[in-house]
Amino acid sequence: MKKIKTTRRTRVRPLVTGQVWRMAEANLQVGMIGKLLVHYKLGKPDAVRVPNSCSSKVTVEEYLKKNKAVLVKA
């Protein structure tokens, strides 16, 4: 019998208010979280003013996963 090697998947941590996610060219700061929507700020690390945005939880989580975001501040 052959042993089957399983690949471990890294779970994305659930979004929590106040988190800061770092990506290659931008930072995403989570503001408020509702049942379906997330308010967040997405901008360059050294930006003075960053606009607020609102999107669904699923969309934000997929964006973070696609861009290989790293959690900086929980």
Buried (B, 14 or more C-beta within 10 A) or exposed (E): EEEEEEEEEEEEEEBEEEBBBBBEEBBBBBBEBEEEBBBBBBBEEEEEEBEEBEBEBEEBBEBBEEBEBEEEEE
